[in-house]
Amino acid sequence: DSGVTQTPKHLITATGQRVTLRCSPRSGDLSVYWYQQSLDQGLQFLIQYYNGEERAKGNILERFSAQQFPDLHSELNLSSLELGDSALYFCASSPRTSANTGELFFGEGSRLTVL
Amino acid sequence: KNEVEQSPQNLTAQEGEFITINCSYSVGISALHWLQQHPGGGIVSLFMLSSGKKKHGRLIATINIQEKHSSLHITASHPRDSAVYICAVRDNNDMRFGAGTRLTVKP
């Protein structure tokens, strides 16, 4: 058990809809990262938050947004969903913001299916 | 060309064999991670390296910064080692992933 909790584990929805994925980091970890894993593109970094502020952006679509709340949990919002958004979405937390020293702890992922 | 290349893509071994998975990258990095993903989908971080060598039990990871290359070795492989192994490199706060190596260890 990594200590990172993601909900829901599975989600099925229709095109055009909006969903919210939630991540609770390990106790004390200030950094939260979101990743997408699809069959055709593999793992991709989406976005990082550190102590409530956006710290880095990767391949995140404009239809997607995220935030980190004062209690350090994070939510990833996916809107106007398309079939191609079907993927596993992982959250990871780290005790630091520095890319040099931050060990990563992954949640079990949220599997999104868009029909 | 992918910035992070792993080889081989697939690997089948007999229990007890020594296994090596390679990762080459073309960008400057601050750290390299080896990740393990089991069929259920969960990801576990095995190692984070910025130089040299690390060992956890039967797993050894090495990195050569000058050659931009890392290897993951598994000694005395076991069927429970069957998983996808992913190399990931961090450049400041961005992260790029290899396509993964699917390892199957047969009893």
Backbone of each chain as ProteinMPNN parsed JSONL, in Angstrom:
{"seq_chain_A": "DSGVTQTPKHLITATGQRVTLRCSPRSGDLSVYWYQQSLDQGLQFLIQYYNGEERAKGNILERFSAQQFPDLHSELNLSSLELGDSALYFCASSPRTSANTGELFFGEGSRLTVL", "coords_chain_A": {"N_chain_A": [[0.834, -1.184, 0.0], [0.732, 2.084, -1.056], [-0.035, 4.371, 0.211], [-1.265, 6.37, -1.124], [-4.365, 7.418, -2.218], [-6.86, 6.833, -4.578], [-9.899, 7.774, -6.078], [-12.805, 7.538, -8.216], [-12.259, 3.939, -8.534], [-13.078, 2.747, -10.867], [-14.791, 4.016, -13.701], [-17.462, 4.638, -15.782], [-18.647, 6.395, -18.508], [-20.349, 8.676, -20.737], [-19.707, 10.067, -24.023], [-19.026, 13.557, -24.179], [-19.655, 14.108, -21.582], [-18.772, 15.105, -18.161], [-16.265, 14.423, -15.744], [-14.929, 13.873, -12.449], [-11.922, 13.11, -10.945], [-10.414, 11.913, -8.022], [-7.735, 12.386, -5.703], [-5.928, 11.454, -2.886], [-3.051, 12.331, -1.298], [-0.077, 10.762, 0.147], [0.287, 10.995, 3.682], [1.555, 14.059, 4.643], [2.927, 14.506, 2.245], [3.585, 16.984, -0.132], [3.549, 17.385, -2.837], [1.656, 16.616, -5.723], [1.102, 14.605, -8.496], [-0.319, 14.1, -11.717], [-1.052, 11.548, -14.068], [-1.613, 10.115, -17.295], [-2.499, 7.047, -18.722], [-2.774, 5.54, -21.668], [-3.757, 3.102, -24.152], [-2.645, 3.549, -26.669], [-0.796, 5.608, -26.361], [0.755, 5.207, -24.135], [2.256, 5.985, -20.935], [1.769, 9.28, -19.79], [2.773, 12.41, -18.56], [0.702, 14.694, -16.914], [0.115, 16.953, -15.119], [1.421, 18.843, -12.34], [1.04, 19.622, -8.902], [2.031, 21.607, -6.141], [1.785, 22.02, -2.825], [-0.688, 23.304, -3.102], [-0.361, 24.952, -5.294], [-0.055, 25.22, -8.847], [2.632, 23.594, -10.38], [3.988, 22.421, -12.505], [3.385, 21.711, -15.955], [2.342, 19.222, -18.202], [1.445, 17.184, -20.871], [-1.315, 18.107, -20.914], [-4.673, 18.396, -21.816], [-6.74, 21.169, -22.92], [-9.336, 20.777, -22.178], [-9.147, 19.527, -19.82], [-8.639, 19.963, -16.326], [-7.113, 20.756, -13.187], [-6.794, 20.805, -9.6], [-5.402, 21.554, -6.382], [-6.256, 21.178, -3.08], [-6.55, 22.953, 0.144], [-6.27, 20.912, 2.08], [-4.559, 19.266, 0.843], [-5.456, 17.255, -0.854], [-6.175, 16.326, -4.235], [-7.887, 17.089, -7.283], [-8.797, 15.967, -10.495], [-10.269, 17.236, -13.246], [-12.184, 16.288, -15.953], [-13.528, 17.22, -18.946], [-16.122, 17.52, -21.513], [-15.941, 14.936, -22.653], [-14.229, 12.586, -24.714], [-14.041, 9.659, -26.837], [-11.388, 8.934, -26.987], [-10.357, 9.678, -24.568], [-10.546, 7.645, -22.848], [-8.859, 5.809, -20.493], [-6.287, 4.885, -18.114], [-5.943, 6.736, -15.224], [-3.494, 7.998, -13.268], [-2.45, 9.021, -10.067], [0.23, 10.446, -8.287], [2.223, 10.937, -5.384], [4.652, 12.983, -3.71], [7.255, 13.706, -1.422], [8.6, 16.039, -1.871], [9.152, 18.981, -3.908], [11.209, 19.088, -5.629], [12.629, 17.874, -8.564], [14.919, 16.499, -8.407], [15.093, 15.061, -6.066], [12.74, 13.865, -5.389], [11.078, 11.109, -4.462], [8.617, 8.961, -5.843], [5.255, 8.039, -5.157], [2.734, 5.969, -6.081], [-0.799, 6.006, -6.688], [-3.49, 3.583, -7.071], [-4.791, 4.023, -9.376], [-7.352, 5.314, -11.584], [-9.714, 3.953, -13.603], [-10.982, 5.049, -16.54], [-13.681, 4.806, -18.687], [-14.968, 5.8, -21.676], [-17.912, 5.878, -23.389]], "CA_chain_A": [[0.0, 0.0, 0.0], [1.592, 3.261, -1.201], [-0.541, 5.474, 1.018], [-1.965, 7.292, -2.003], [-5.707, 6.903, -2.464], [-7.554, 7.414, -5.718], [-11.287, 7.38, -6.285], [-13.202, 6.135, -8.104], [-11.363, 2.985, -9.189], [-13.605, 2.543, -12.219], [-15.819, 4.987, -14.055], [-17.934, 4.529, -17.16], [-19.483, 7.538, -18.808], [-20.623, 8.858, -22.164], [-19.039, 11.21, -24.659], [-19.591, 14.855, -23.868], [-19.863, 14.281, -20.145], [-17.668, 15.617, -17.339], [-16.024, 13.607, -14.563], [-13.893, 14.343, -11.527], [-11.137, 12.073, -10.296], [-9.885, 12.444, -6.766], [-6.486, 11.791, -5.205], [-5.436, 11.864, -1.572], [-1.635, 11.944, -1.246], [0.447, 10.246, 1.416], [0.313, 11.987, 4.74], [2.762, 14.885, 4.669], [3.457, 14.813, 0.924], [3.05, 18.248, -0.619], [3.445, 17.346, -4.3], [0.755, 15.654, -6.36], [1.277, 14.518, -9.943], [-1.324, 13.333, -12.45], [-0.567, 10.909, -15.286], [-2.587, 9.383, -18.092], [-1.951, 5.894, -19.429], [-3.68, 4.995, -22.664], [-3.168, 1.976, -24.881], [-1.86, 3.967, -27.827], [0.249, 6.598, -26.056], [1.511, 4.88, -22.939], [2.152, 6.903, -19.805], [2.096, 10.677, -20.055], [2.649, 13.336, -17.444], [-0.303, 15.719, -17.166], [0.253, 18.183, -14.35], [1.905, 18.715, -10.966], [0.749, 20.66, -7.921], [2.848, 21.593, -4.927], [1.229, 22.814, -1.735], [-1.816, 24.097, -3.56], [-0.084, 25.743, -6.494], [0.401, 24.497, -10.028], [4.09, 23.702, -10.46], [4.465, 22.025, -13.834], [2.348, 21.219, -16.857], [2.808, 18.351, -19.267], [0.553, 17.059, -22.027], [-2.69, 18.168, -20.439], [-5.566, 19.055, -22.764], [-7.457, 22.324, -22.369], [-10.597, 20.267, -21.597], [-8.83, 18.959, -18.507], [-8.102, 20.904, -15.347], [-6.853, 20.13, -11.892], [-6.502, 21.7, -8.496], [-5.018, 20.944, -5.112], [-6.983, 21.883, -2.037], [-5.745, 23.191, 1.354], [-5.933, 19.674, 2.806], [-3.582, 18.665, -0.077], [-5.993, 16.329, -1.838], [-6.223, 16.921, -5.557], [-8.924, 16.608, -8.19], [-8.571, 16.14, -11.925], [-11.554, 17.381, -13.907], [-12.132, 15.988, -17.389], [-14.815, 17.655, -19.484], [-16.385, 17.271, -22.939], [-15.185, 13.709, -22.839], [-14.188, 11.931, -26.016], [-13.69, 8.248, -26.747], [-9.945, 8.834, -26.796], [-9.977, 9.978, -23.179], [-10.57, 6.389, -22.096], [-7.485, 5.549, -20.071], [-6.033, 4.824, -16.682], [-5.408, 7.997, -14.719], [-2.75, 7.769, -12.036], [-1.971, 10.102, -9.239], [1.39, 10.091, -7.468], [2.627, 12.02, -4.481], [6.075, 13.044, -3.41], [7.469, 14.588, -0.267], [9.272, 17.291, -2.225], [8.856, 19.472, -5.245], [12.389, 19.02, -6.464], [12.715, 16.689, -9.403], [16.147, 15.764, -8.111], [15.07, 14.259, -4.849], [11.397, 13.429, -5.043], [10.587, 9.752, -4.687], [7.203, 8.987, -6.23], [4.393, 6.98, -4.636], [1.585, 5.964, -6.978], [-2.071, 5.412, -6.362], [-3.831, 2.398, -7.869], [-5.333, 4.467, -10.649], [-8.79, 5.366, -11.885], [-9.913, 3.532, -15.003], [-12.095, 5.768, -17.155], [-14.163, 4.306, -19.974], [-15.916, 6.717, -22.304], [-18.654, 5.126, -24.414]], "C_chain_A": [[0.881, 1.252, 0.0], [1.19, 4.39, -0.279], [-1.25, 6.527, 0.2], [-3.303, 6.671, -2.39], [-6.352, 7.621, -3.635], [-8.976, 6.88, -5.777], [-11.869, 8.128, -7.47], [-12.177, 5.216, -8.767], [-11.785, 2.757, -10.645], [-14.715, 3.55, -12.465], [-16.17, 4.792, -15.521], [-18.878, 5.688, -17.416], [-19.625, 7.681, -20.323], [-19.855, 10.05, -22.716], [-19.789, 12.494, -24.329], [-19.774, 15.135, -22.388], [-18.607, 14.842, -19.459], [-17.526, 14.715, -16.12], [-14.933, 14.255, -13.71], [-13.237, 13.151, -10.869], [-10.464, 12.688, -9.081], [-8.652, 11.681, -6.317], [-6.176, 12.353, -3.825], [-3.99, 11.41, -1.452], [-1.286, 11.291, 0.087], [0.472, 11.371, 2.431], [1.645, 12.753, 4.714], [3.345, 15.223, 3.311], [2.783, 16.053, 0.365], [2.836, 18.265, -2.128], [2.479, 16.26, -4.75], [0.955, 15.759, -7.864], [0.102, 13.714, -10.528], [-0.719, 12.816, -13.755], [-1.73, 10.207, -15.974], [-1.885, 8.215, -18.766], [-3.003, 5.345, -20.377], [-2.966, 3.919, -23.459], [-2.253, 2.46, -25.995], [-0.722, 4.914, -27.487], [1.054, 6.289, -24.806], [1.277, 5.893, -21.835], [2.553, 8.312, -20.221], [1.871, 11.501, -18.79], [1.64, 14.417, -17.811], [0.014, 17.023, -16.444], [0.743, 17.866, -12.944], [1.435, 19.903, -10.137], [1.666, 20.484, -6.726], [2.223, 22.55, -3.938], [0.162, 23.798, -2.23], [-1.595, 24.891, -4.831], [0.355, 24.844, -7.652], [1.894, 24.704, -10.194], [4.624, 23.353, -11.847], [3.312, 21.465, -14.641], [2.979, 20.346, -17.919], [1.818, 18.364, -20.405], [-0.915, 17.092, -21.613], [-3.536, 18.965, -21.422], [-6.272, 20.231, -22.091], [-8.782, 21.907, -21.737], [-10.391, 19.693, -20.199], [-8.327, 20.069, -17.593], [-7.909, 20.178, -14.035], [-6.702, 21.201, -10.844], [-6.09, 20.882, -7.284], [-5.592, 21.815, -4.005], [-6.111, 22.082, -0.787], [-5.41, 21.933, 2.138], [-5.013, 18.781, 1.97], [-4.163, 17.597, -0.996], [-6.136, 17.078, -3.165], [-7.371, 16.308, -6.359], [-8.526, 16.923, -9.626], [-9.94, 16.137, -12.584], [-11.39, 17.183, -15.41], [-13.497, 16.334, -17.97], [-14.897, 17.399, -20.992], [-15.682, 15.994, -23.381], [-15.339, 13.118, -24.23], [-13.775, 10.475, -25.817], [-12.198, 8.074, -26.419], [-9.468, 9.177, -25.398], [-10.035, 8.733, -22.303], [-9.134, 5.986, -21.773], [-7.477, 5.269, -18.58], [-5.43, 6.15, -16.268], [-4.778, 7.724, -13.352], [-2.426, 9.086, -11.362], [-0.741, 9.582, -8.501], [1.679, 11.254, -6.535], [4.1, 11.895, -4.151], [6.266, 13.991, -2.242], [8.068, 15.938, -0.633], [8.816, 17.753, -3.595], [10.021, 19.268, -6.184], [12.409, 17.743, -7.268], [13.949, 15.874, -9.067], [15.972, 14.78, -6.967], [13.713, 13.652, -4.529], [11.066, 12.006, -5.428], [9.09, 9.837, -4.962], [6.459, 7.794, -5.652], [3.07, 7.059, -5.398], [0.335, 5.41, -6.326], [-2.372, 4.257, -7.302], [-4.477, 2.771, -9.199], [-6.845, 4.482, -10.691], [-8.954, 5.016, -13.355], [-11.166, 4.187, -15.54], [-12.418, 5.139, -18.499], [-15.209, 5.265, -20.486], [-16.592, 5.977, -23.461], [-19.364, 6.079, -25.374]], "O_chain_A": [[1.672, 1.467, 0.919], [1.995, 5.283, -0.01], [-1.786, 7.484, 0.758], [-3.357, 5.525, -2.838], [-6.391, 8.85, -3.685], [-9.224, 5.695, -5.556], [-11.468, 9.265, -7.718], [-11.308, 5.695, -9.495], [-10.945, 2.595, -11.531], [-15.478, 3.893, -11.562], [-15.297, 4.782, -16.389], [-19.798, 5.936, -16.636], [-19.076, 6.886, -21.086], [-19.413, 10.925, -21.971], [-21.015, 12.511, -24.215], [-20.021, 16.274, -21.991], [-17.556, 15.024, -20.073], [-18.52, 14.29, -15.531], [-14.136, 15.064, -14.185], [-13.909, 12.287, -10.305], [-10.008, 13.831, -9.111], [-8.544, 10.474, -6.53], [-6.162, 13.567, -3.621], [-3.724, 10.209, -1.5], [-2.087, 11.272, 1.021], [0.654, 12.54, 2.089], [2.719, 12.153, 4.758], [4.173, 16.128, 3.208], [1.557, 16.165, 0.384], [2.045, 19.056, -2.642], [2.483, 15.143, -4.232], [0.975, 16.852, -8.43], [-0.395, 12.775, -9.906], [0.012, 13.523, -14.449], [-2.689, 9.77, -15.337], [-0.797, 8.376, -19.32], [-3.998, 4.76, -19.949], [-1.738, 3.827, -23.447], [-1.207, 1.862, -26.246], [0.234, 5.016, -28.255], [1.956, 7.05, -24.456], [0.25, 6.57, -21.795], [3.55, 8.508, -20.916], [0.901, 11.302, -18.059], [1.712, 14.992, -18.897], [0.164, 18.07, -17.074], [0.516, 16.774, -12.422], [1.43, 21.041, -10.606], [2.027, 19.368, -6.35], [2.143, 23.753, -4.188], [0.126, 24.96, -1.825], [-2.542, 25.446, -5.389], [1.045, 23.843, -7.455], [2.38, 25.834, -10.156], [5.608, 23.936, -12.302], [2.395, 20.839, -14.11], [4.025, 20.684, -18.473], [1.396, 19.428, -20.858], [-1.671, 16.178, -21.943], [-3.168, 20.071, -21.816], [-6.39, 20.287, -20.867], [-9.297, 22.601, -20.86], [-11.354, 19.41, -19.486], [-7.666, 21.005, -18.045], [-8.48, 19.111, -13.809], [-6.504, 22.373, -11.163], [-6.386, 19.692, -7.177], [-5.428, 23.035, -4.005], [-5.057, 21.458, -0.664], [-4.373, 21.881, 2.798], [-4.725, 17.651, 2.366], [-3.442, 17.073, -1.845], [-6.208, 18.306, -3.197], [-7.766, 15.164, -6.136], [-7.994, 17.992, -9.927], [-10.682, 15.159, -12.494], [-10.562, 17.831, -16.05], [-14.513, 15.796, -17.531], [-13.898, 17.107, -21.65], [-14.93, 15.982, -24.356], [-16.412, 13.144, -24.832], [-13.233, 10.104, -24.775], [-11.815, 7.178, -25.667], [-8.295, 8.985, -25.077], [-9.618, 8.766, -21.145], [-8.301, 5.841, -22.667], [-8.486, 5.392, -17.887], [-4.496, 6.632, -16.908], [-5.443, 7.28, -12.416], [-2.17, 10.105, -12.002], [-0.683, 8.408, -8.134], [1.409, 12.41, -6.86], [4.704, 10.832, -4.298], [5.526, 14.963, -2.09], [8.057, 16.87, 0.171], [8.179, 17.01, -4.341], [9.848, 19.274, -7.403], [12.228, 16.653, -6.724], [14.024, 14.691, -9.4], [16.657, 13.757, -6.925], [13.556, 12.993, -3.501], [10.801, 11.723, -6.596], [8.386, 10.672, -4.393], [6.968, 6.673, -5.655], [2.378, 8.077, -5.365], [0.39, 4.477, -5.524], [-1.602, 3.982, -8.223], [-4.683, 1.907, -10.052], [-7.522, 3.771, -9.949], [-8.412, 5.684, -14.235], [-12.272, 3.926, -15.067], [-11.54, 4.96, -19.342], [-16.214, 5.519, -19.822], [-15.93, 5.511, -24.388], [-20.038, 5.632, -26.302]]}, "seq_chain_B": "KNEVEQSPQNLTAQEGEFITINCSYSVGISALHWLQQHPGGGIVSLFMLSSGKKKHGRLIATINIQEKHSSLHITASHPRDSAVYICAVRDNNDMRFGAGTRLTVKP", "coords_chain_B": {"N_chain_B": [[11.636, 10.126, -33.122], [11.532, 8.432, -30.052], [12.103, 9.971, -26.915], [12.847, 8.448, -24.8], [14.033, 5.309, -24.794], [13.408, 1.899, -24.533], [14.701, -1.404, -24.113], [14.644, -4.986, -24.068], [11.437, -4.975, -25.864], [9.732, -6.996, -25.195], [10.199, -9.785, -23.034], [10.986, -13.032, -22.242], [11.663, -15.313, -19.73], [13.218, -18.041, -17.988], [12.514, -19.284, -14.733], [14.804, -18.262, -12.278], [16.736, -17.245, -13.955], [19.075, -14.626, -14.876], [18.25, -11.303, -15.464], [18.223, -8.541, -17.684], [17.22, -5.28, -18.326], [17.157, -2.567, -20.501], [17.593, 1.001, -20.77], [17.661, 3.868, -22.667], [18.209, 7.345, -23.085], [17.584, 10.598, -24.463], [17.555, 13.16, -23.587], [18.516, 15.825, -21.317], [18.643, 15.033, -17.877], [17.326, 15.088, -14.524], [16.777, 13.061, -12.828], [16.225, 9.507, -12.865], [13.734, 7.075, -13.088], [12.799, 3.755, -12.275], [10.009, 1.86, -12.855], [7.457, -0.45, -11.866], [4.838, -2.288, -13.219], [2.128, -4.192, -12.554], [-0.093, -6.784, -13.856], [-2.633, -6.095, -12.878], [-2.595, -3.378, -12.972], [-1.61, -1.458, -11.169], [1.031, 0.79, -10.218], [4.357, 0.662, -9.134], [7.052, 2.34, -7.731], [10.306, 1.44, -8.253], [13.024, 2.205, -8.212], [14.797, 5.284, -7.809], [17.121, 7.149, -9.485], [20.019, 9.167, -9.69], [22.645, 8.985, -10.093], [25.24, 6.481, -10.382], [24.591, 3.453, -8.693], [22.009, 1.349, -7.425], [20.605, -0.958, -5.056], [18.054, -3.235, -4.288], [17.192, -5.895, -2.58], [16.757, -8.491, -4.821], [16.959, -6.875, -6.984], [18.73, -4.642, -9.064], [19.792, -1.456, -10.017], [21.372, 0.589, -12.39], [23.025, 3.553, -13.533], [24.404, 5.485, -16.133], [25.39, 8.543, -16.534], [26.869, 10.011, -18.389], [26.758, 8.44, -20.694], [24.069, 8.373, -21.018], [22.336, 6.267, -20.208], [20.663, 3.546, -18.665], [20.342, 0.601, -16.679], [18.31, -2.105, -15.605], [18.55, -4.751, -13.483], [17.616, -8.075, -12.716], [18.17, -10.502, -10.435], [18.203, -14.076, -10.064], [15.537, -14.646, -11.102], [11.942, -14.756, -10.695], [8.634, -16.144, -11.054], [6.826, -14.263, -9.935], [7.987, -11.893, -10.575], [7.057, -11.215, -12.995], [5.865, -8.738, -15.008], [5.264, -5.385, -16.248], [7.97, -3.331, -16.916], [8.95, -0.06, -16.515], [10.784, 2.639, -17.694], [11.479, 5.894, -16.643], [12.167, 9.308, -17.132], [13.167, 12.299, -15.524], [13.057, 15.716, -16.121], [13.786, 18.663, -14.957], [10.7, 19.591, -13.929], [9.236, 18.022, -15.597], [8.255, 14.864, -16.98], [9.171, 11.966, -18.703], [8.303, 8.975, -20.353], [9.366, 5.63, -21.016], [8.307, 3.048, -23.331], [7.984, 0.718, -22.039], [8.878, -2.576, -20.825], [7.825, -5.763, -21.253], [7.912, -8.328, -19.081], [8.018, -11.789, -18.725], [8.215, -14.41, -16.568], [8.813, -17.738, -16.504], [7.86, -20.682, -14.699]], "CA_chain_B": [[12.335, 9.2, -32.224], [11.149, 8.596, -28.675], [13.201, 10.454, -26.087], [13.218, 7.376, -23.873], [13.944, 4.041, -25.502], [13.67, 0.723, -23.716], [14.857, -2.674, -24.806], [13.755, -5.312, -25.171], [10.03, -4.66, -25.626], [9.201, -8.18, -24.524], [11.259, -10.661, -22.559], [10.525, -14.236, -21.556], [12.79, -15.961, -19.064], [12.928, -19.163, -17.088], [12.761, -18.981, -13.323], [16.2, -18.37, -11.867], [17.631, -16.559, -14.876], [19.467, -13.24, -14.662], [17.544, -10.501, -16.461], [18.642, -7.149, -17.84], [16.381, -4.392, -19.143], [17.944, -1.364, -20.787], [16.9, 2.26, -21.03], [18.502, 4.95, -23.187], [17.436, 8.577, -23.195], [18.285, 11.579, -25.291], [17.41, 14.497, -23.001], [19.164, 16.008, -20.022], [17.724, 14.616, -16.834], [17.705, 15.282, -13.125], [16.63, 11.762, -12.162], [15.633, 8.436, -13.656], [12.953, 6.147, -12.273], [12.332, 2.463, -12.771], [8.681, 1.577, -12.325], [6.942, -1.792, -12.124], [3.391, -2.291, -13.337], [1.607, -5.552, -12.612], [-1.274, -6.909, -14.724], [-3.776, -5.39, -12.303], [-2.5, -1.981, -13.378], [-0.954, -0.581, -10.217], [2.436, 1.123, -10.492], [5.232, 0.781, -7.973], [8.359, 2.895, -8.045], [11.339, 0.544, -7.752], [14.249, 2.962, -7.954], [15.049, 6.61, -8.362], [18.577, 7.254, -9.604], [20.62, 10.308, -10.377], [24.008, 8.56, -10.421], [25.724, 5.267, -9.761], [23.958, 2.143, -8.625], [21.225, 1.067, -6.227], [20.215, -2.365, -4.951], [17.008, -3.609, -3.34], [16.96, -7.328, -2.694], [17.267, -9.09, -6.063], [16.932, -5.867, -8.036], [19.851, -3.71, -9.115], [19.655, -0.467, -11.076], [22.571, 1.389, -12.623], [22.862, 4.638, -14.482], [25.607, 6.139, -16.626], [24.904, 9.848, -16.972], [27.604, 10.438, -19.592], [26.268, 7.675, -21.839], [22.606, 8.491, -21.022], [21.884, 4.878, -20.258], [20.417, 2.901, -17.382], [19.95, -0.793, -16.749], [17.663, -2.734, -14.456], [18.889, -6.17, -13.443], [16.922, -8.914, -11.748], [18.889, -11.758, -10.219], [17.367, -15.204, -9.616], [14.169, -14.222, -11.42], [10.854, -15.567, -10.161], [7.383, -15.808, -11.753], [6.177, -13.055, -9.406], [8.618, -10.721, -11.192], [6.365, -10.955, -14.257], [5.246, -7.405, -14.947], [5.843, -4.435, -17.205], [8.946, -2.455, -16.277], [8.93, 1.206, -17.252], [11.828, 3.612, -17.387], [10.959, 7.257, -16.741], [13.201, 10.3, -16.834], [12.658, 13.591, -15.082], [13.818, 16.866, -16.585], [13.129, 19.673, -14.121], [9.471, 19.029, -13.398], [8.566, 17.218, -16.601], [8.595, 13.45, -16.882], [8.939, 11.26, -19.957], [8.274, 7.546, -20.079], [9.585, 4.644, -22.055], [7.115, 2.278, -23.683], [7.863, -0.426, -21.136], [9.358, -3.922, -21.175], [6.938, -6.783, -20.658], [8.694, -9.488, -18.639], [7.316, -12.992, -18.298], [9.125, -15.405, -16.015], [8.112, -19.026, -16.461], [8.375, -21.577, -13.646]], "C_chain_B": [[11.908, 9.491, -30.786], [12.341, 9.038, -27.854], [13.678, 9.424, -25.085], [12.969, 6.05, -24.573], [14.269, 2.895, -24.548], [13.86, -0.495, -24.603], [15.134, -3.774, -23.794], [12.318, -4.874, -24.861], [9.361, -5.781, -24.853], [10.345, -9.109, -24.159], [10.629, -11.833, -21.823], [11.736, -14.95, -20.993], [12.299, -17.157, -18.266], [13.261, -18.743, -15.667], [14.232, -19.207, -12.987], [17.164, -17.625, -12.769], [17.92, -15.134, -14.428], [18.893, -12.412, -15.807], [18.102, -9.087, -16.477], [17.679, -6.431, -18.767], [17.129, -3.078, -19.282], [17.066, -0.158, -21.103], [17.917, 3.286, -21.509], [17.644, 6.18, -23.366], [18.271, 9.632, -23.891], [18.22, 12.993, -24.722], [18.245, 14.592, -21.733], [18.177, 15.684, -18.923], [18.247, 15.013, -15.46], [17.589, 13.987, -12.344], [15.998, 10.775, -13.123], [14.928, 7.481, -12.702], [12.768, 4.832, -13.019], [11.03, 2.138, -12.048], [8.291, 0.151, -12.703], [5.421, -1.719, -12.154], [2.911, -3.721, -13.526], [0.337, -5.59, -13.446], [-2.504, -6.208, -14.175], [-3.757, -3.9, -12.582], [-1.743, -1.081, -12.437], [0.519, -0.387, -10.534], [3.182, 1.278, -9.179], [6.556, 1.356, -8.444], [9.422, 2.002, -7.419], [12.592, 1.314, -7.333], [14.114, 4.374, -8.472], [16.555, 6.814, -8.323], [18.948, 8.593, -10.191], [22.079, 10.017, -10.709], [24.241, 7.178, -9.83], [24.799, 4.074, -9.829], [23.16, 2.036, -7.339], [20.789, -0.386, -6.255], [19.127, -2.517, -3.904], [16.748, -5.087, -3.54], [17.578, -7.879, -3.962], [17.338, -8.1, -7.222], [18.126, -4.923, -7.908], [19.599, -2.742, -10.257], [20.94, 0.335, -11.162], [22.25, 2.497, -13.6], [24.23, 5.188, -14.849], [25.16, 7.455, -17.253], [25.578, 10.282, -18.273], [27.072, 9.739, -20.83], [24.75, 7.737, -21.973], [21.965, 7.107, -21.139], [21.7, 4.345, -18.837], [20.026, 1.448, -17.638], [19.283, -1.214, -15.45], [17.97, -4.223, -14.539], [18.042, -6.866, -12.374], [17.709, -10.208, -11.633], [17.913, -12.823, -9.718], [15.889, -14.903, -9.846], [13.139, -15.267, -10.968], [9.584, -15.213, -10.912], [6.689, -14.561, -11.224], [6.83, -11.773, -9.908], [7.942, -10.357, -12.512], [5.553, -9.676, -14.138], [5.765, -6.6, -16.131], [6.755, -3.492, -16.425], [9.117, -1.212, -17.144], [10.047, 2.099, -16.749], [11.228, 5.006, -17.571], [12.053, 8.236, -16.359], [12.549, 11.627, -16.481], [13.626, 14.688, -15.509], [13.159, 18.077, -15.96], [11.836, 19.063, -13.59], [8.654, 18.284, -14.436], [9.031, 15.776, -16.453], [8.229, 12.766, -18.189], [9.14, 9.776, -19.708], [8.694, 6.731, -21.292], [8.307, 3.851, -22.271], [6.942, 1.042, -22.804], [8.44, -1.704, -21.703], [8.472, -4.913, -20.464], [7.757, -8.028, -20.363], [7.768, -10.605, -18.202], [8.348, -13.991, -17.806], [8.349, -16.704, -15.827], [8.711, -19.925, -15.386], [9.091, -22.772, -14.256]], "O_chain_B": [[11.918, 10.642, -30.348], [13.456, 8.557, -28.055], [14.795, 9.519, -24.576], [11.832, 5.713, -24.904], [15.28, 2.923, -23.846], [13.274, -0.61, -25.679], [15.784, -3.534, -22.776], [12.017, -4.456, -23.744], [8.534, -5.544, -23.973], [11.336, -9.208, -24.883], [9.838, -11.648, -20.898], [12.721, -15.168, -21.698], [11.122, -17.261, -17.92], [14.173, -17.95, -15.433], [14.821, -20.219, -13.366], [18.31, -17.395, -12.382], [17.136, -14.516, -13.708], [19.032, -12.773, -16.976], [18.412, -8.51, -15.434], [17.365, -6.915, -19.854], [17.665, -2.544, -18.311], [15.96, -0.284, -21.628], [18.915, 3.542, -20.836], [16.48, 6.079, -23.754], [19.5, 9.568, -23.908], [18.771, 13.924, -25.31], [18.632, 13.58, -21.15], [16.998, 16.023, -19.024], [19.441, 15.239, -15.265], [18.234, 13.828, -11.307], [15.319, 11.161, -14.074], [15.458, 7.126, -11.648], [12.601, 4.81, -14.239], [10.954, 2.139, -10.819], [8.733, -0.383, -13.72], [4.792, -1.169, -11.249], [3.234, -4.377, -14.516], [-0.255, -4.545, -13.719], [-3.348, -5.764, -14.954], [-4.779, -3.227, -12.448], [-1.268, -0.026, -12.857], [1.177, -1.288, -11.055], [2.713, 1.928, -8.245], [7.114, 0.906, -9.445], [9.446, 1.822, -6.202], [13.142, 1.102, -6.252], [13.409, 4.631, -9.448], [17.188, 6.674, -7.277], [18.271, 9.098, -11.087], [22.684, 10.721, -11.517], [23.545, 6.753, -8.907], [24.287, 3.727, -10.894], [23.563, 2.553, -6.297], [20.622, -0.979, -7.321], [19.24, -2.009, -2.788], [16.158, -5.494, -4.541], [18.785, -7.755, -4.17], [17.739, -8.467, -8.326], [18.48, -4.471, -6.819], [19.229, -3.163, -11.353], [21.524, 0.712, -10.146], [21.317, 2.392, -14.396], [25.103, 5.34, -13.995], [24.621, 7.478, -18.36], [24.932, 10.852, -19.152], [26.943, 10.351, -21.891], [24.196, 7.212, -22.938], [21.172, 6.832, -22.04], [22.478, 4.653, -17.934], [19.456, 1.115, -18.677], [19.632, -0.755, -14.363], [17.683, -4.871, -15.545], [17.791, -6.328, -11.296], [17.891, -10.924, -12.617], [16.931, -12.518, -9.041], [15.09, -14.905, -8.909], [13.42, -16.462, -10.875], [9.454, -14.08, -11.374], [6.024, -13.863, -11.989], [6.296, -10.684, -9.698], [8.225, -9.304, -13.083], [4.676, -9.551, -13.284], [6.593, -7.072, -16.91], [6.36, -2.928, -15.404], [9.39, -1.3, -18.341], [10.228, 2.288, -15.546], [10.539, 5.257, -18.56], [12.778, 8.026, -15.386], [11.532, 12.02, -17.051], [14.835, 14.603, -15.292], [12.079, 18.481, -16.39], [11.896, 18.082, -12.85], [7.497, 17.947, -14.186], [10.08, 15.509, -15.866], [7.134, 12.951, -18.719], [10.026, 9.37, -18.956], [8.415, 7.093, -22.436], [7.351, 3.961, -21.503], [5.892, 0.399, -22.82], [8.486, -1.891, -22.919], [8.371, -4.914, -19.237], [8.237, -8.7, -21.276], [6.849, -10.395, -17.41], [9.252, -14.373, -18.549], [7.363, -16.759, -15.092], [9.925, -19.932, -15.182], [9.589, -23.631, -13.529]]}, "name": "protein", "num_of_chains": 2, "seq": "DSGVTQTPKHLITATGQRVTLRCSPRSGDLSVYWYQQSLDQGLQFLIQYYNGEERAKGNILERFSAQQFPDLHSELNLSSLELGDSALYFCASSPRTSANTGELFFGEGSRLTVLKNEVEQSPQNLTAQEGEFITINCSYSVGISALHWLQQHPGGGIVSLFMLSSGKKKHGRLIATINIQEKHSSLHITASHPRDSAVYICAVRDNNDMRFGAGTRLTVKP"}
